[in-house]
Amino acid sequence: MSEIEEEAVRQNYSEQEKTSIFDTEFMIHVDSMYNFAYRLTFDEDDAKDLVQDTYLKAFRFINSFERGTNAKAWLFRILKNSFINEFRKKSKQPAKVDYNEVESYYNSDDAGENITTDLRVETVQHMIGDEITGALNALPVDFRTVIILSDLEGFTYEEMSKILDIPIGTVRSRLHRARNMLREKLVSYAKEMGYNN
C-alpha cells in the first residue's frame, strides 16, 4: 500500500467538498504542473498525460489531502512519483518503432528535407534563453528537478523534502551540486555574451 493510500483514511469529505477542493485548491496549479511535467519529460503529449494522471490520482486520494495545506506541494509530489514510476516502466521496455510511419516518411516527398514540425523549437530557436534551457535540460533528472522546484517554482527546502521524499540535507546538497553543474554548463555561453568570471 502506498503512502497516499495509507493516509487516505484521514479525511472523509463529501462529494461536494471534494469537488470544491479540486476546483479551488488543485486546478489553480494546472499550469505549474504542466510546466514541471514538460521539463521532466521534454514531450508535450507525455507532459499532458502525466498531468492528467496526477489529477486523477489527486481526486482518487483526495481524502488524504488536508484542506488548507500546501496543495501545490502535494500535487507536485504525486506528479514526481508518477513520473518516476512511468520512467521505470519505460526503461524496462524495449524501444518501439512504428514501421508504417517510417515507411510513409521515406516514401514521401519530405524524406530529403530537414523540417521541424515543433513550432516551439522554431519560435525559441534564436532566443537568448535557449542555452540556459538547454543546459537545464542536459542535467540529470534528479538535479534538474531540484532546480525546477526551487528556482522556478519557489518551493522551500521543507516542501522540496516532502515532494521528493528525501531529507532536507540531501535537498540542500543536491541543489548546490545542481547549481554548480548548471553554472559549469553556462560558463562558455556567459563569456560569449561578454560576461567575465
C-alpha positions in Angstrom: 0.0 0.0 0.0 1.5 3.4 -1.0 1.9 6.3 1.5 -1.0 8.1 -0.2 -3.3 5.1 0.2 -2.2 4.7 3.9 -3.1 8.4 4.6 -6.4 8.1 2.7 -8.4 7.4 5.8 -7.6 10.7 7.5 -10.5 12.8 5.9 -14.0 12.0 4.9 -15.1 14.7 2.5 -18.5 14.8 0.9 -18.7 14.7 -2.9 -19.4 18.5 -2.8 -16.4 19.1 -0.6 -14.2 17.0 -2.9 -15.3 19.0 -5.9 -14.8 22.2 -4.1 -11.2 21.3 -3.0 -10.4 20.0 -6.5 -11.7 23.2 -8.2 -10.3 25.8 -5.7 -7.1 24.2 -4.4 -5.9 21.8 -7.1 -6.9 23.3 -10.5 -5.3 26.6 -9.9 -1.9 24.9 -10.2 -2.5 23.2 -13.5 -0.1 25.5 -15.5 2.7 24.9 -13.0 2.0 21.2 -13.1 2.2 21.2 -16.9 5.5 23.2 -16.9 7.0 20.8 -14.3 5.8 17.8 -16.3 7.2 19.2 -19.5 10.6 19.9 -18.0 10.7 16.3 -16.8 9.5 14.6 -20.0 10.6 17.0 -22.8 7.4 15.9 -24.6 4.1 17.8 -24.8 1.9 14.7 -25.0 3.8 12.9 -22.2 3.6 16.0 -20.1 -0.2 16.3 -20.7 -0.6 12.6 -19.8 1.5 13.0 -16.7 -0.6 16.0 -15.5 -3.9 14.1 -16.3 -2.6 11.1 -14.4 -1.6 13.3 -11.5 -5.0 14.9 -11.3 -6.8 11.6 -11.5 -4.7 10.3 -8.6 -5.2 13.5 -6.7 -9.0 13.1 -6.9 -8.9 9.4 -6.2 -6.8 10.1 -3.0 -8.4 13.4 -2.1 -9.3 12.2 1.4 -5.6 12.1 2.2 -5.3 15.8 1.5 -5.7 18.1 4.4 -7.7 21.2 3.4 -5.8 24.4 3.8 -2.3 22.8 3.5 0.1 23.3 0.5 -1.9 21.7 -2.3 0.8 22.6 -4.9 3.5 20.7 -3.0 1.1 17.7 -2.6 0.3 17.7 -6.3 4.0 18.1 -7.3 4.8 15.0 -5.1 2.2 12.9 -6.9 3.4 14.1 -10.3 7.1 13.4 -9.4 6.2 9.9 -8.1 4.1 9.2 -11.3 7.0 10.3 -13.5 9.4 8.1 -11.7 7.1 5.1 -11.9 6.4 5.6 -15.6 10.1 6.2 -16.2 11.0 2.9 -14.6 8.3 1.1 -16.6 9.6 2.6 -19.9 13.2 1.9 -19.1 12.4 -1.8 -18.8 10.6 -1.9 -22.1 12.4 -2.2 -25.5 12.2 0.7 -27.8 9.2 0.6 -30.1 9.2 1.7 -33.7 6.2 2.2 -35.9 7.4 0.8 -39.2 4.3 2.1 -41.1 5.2 5.6 -40.0 8.9 5.2 -41.1 7.9 3.7 -44.4 5.4 6.5 -45.0 8.0 9.1 -44.3 10.7 7.6 -46.6 8.1 7.3 -49.4 7.0 10.9 -49.1 8.4 13.9 -50.8 9.7 15.3 -47.5 12.2 12.5 -46.9 15.2 14.5 -48.1 14.2 17.7 -46.3 15.1 18.7 -42.8 11.8 20.1 -41.5 10.9 20.9 -37.9 7.3 20.4 -37.1 7.6 21.7 -33.5 6.6 25.4 -33.6 8.1 25.9 -30.1 11.5 25.0 -31.5 11.2 27.4 -34.4 9.9 30.2 -32.1 12.6 30.0 -29.5 15.4 28.9 -31.7 17.2 32.2 -31.7 16.1 33.5 -28.3 18.7 34.3 -25.7 17.4 31.8 -23.1 18.0 28.8 -25.4 21.4 28.0 -23.9 20.0 28.2 -20.4 17.1 25.9 -21.2 19.4 23.5 -23.0 21.8 23.5 -20.1 19.0 22.8 -17.6 17.6 20.1 -19.8 21.0 18.4 -20.0 21.2 17.9 -16.2 20.4 14.5 -14.8 16.7 14.3 -13.8 17.4 14.5 -10.0 19.4 17.7 -10.3 17.1 19.2 -12.9 14.1 18.5 -10.6 15.6 20.4 -7.6 16.4 23.4 -9.7 12.9 23.5 -11.2 11.3 23.1 -7.7 13.5 25.7 -6.0 14.4 28.3 -8.6 11.5 28.2 -10.9 8.6 27.1 -8.7 9.8 28.7 -5.4 9.3 25.8 -3.1 11.1 25.9 0.3 13.6 23.2 1.3 11.0 21.7 3.6 8.4 21.5 0.8 11.0 20.0 -1.6 11.9 17.4 1.0 8.3 16.3 1.2 7.8 16.4 -2.6 11.0 14.4 -3.3 10.8 12.3 -0.2 14.4 12.9 0.8 16.0 14.6 3.8 16.4 18.4 3.8 20.2 18.0 3.9 20.0 16.0 0.7 17.8 18.6 -0.8 20.4 21.3 0.0 23.4 19.3 -1.2 21.6 18.2 -4.4 20.5 21.8 -5.1 24.1 23.0 -4.5 25.5 20.4 -6.9 22.8 21.1 -9.5 23.6 24.8 -9.5 27.3 24.1 -9.8 26.6 21.8 -12.7 24.4 24.4 -14.4 27.0 27.1 -13.8 29.7 24.9 -15.5 27.5 24.3 -18.5 26.8 28.1 -18.9 30.4 29.4 -18.5 31.2 29.4 -22.2 27.8 31.0 -23.0 28.4 33.7 -20.5 31.8 34.5 -22.0 30.2 34.7 -25.4 27.7 37.2 -24.1 30.5 39.4 -22.7 30.4 38.4 -19.0 33.6 37.7 -17.2 34.1 35.3 -14.3 
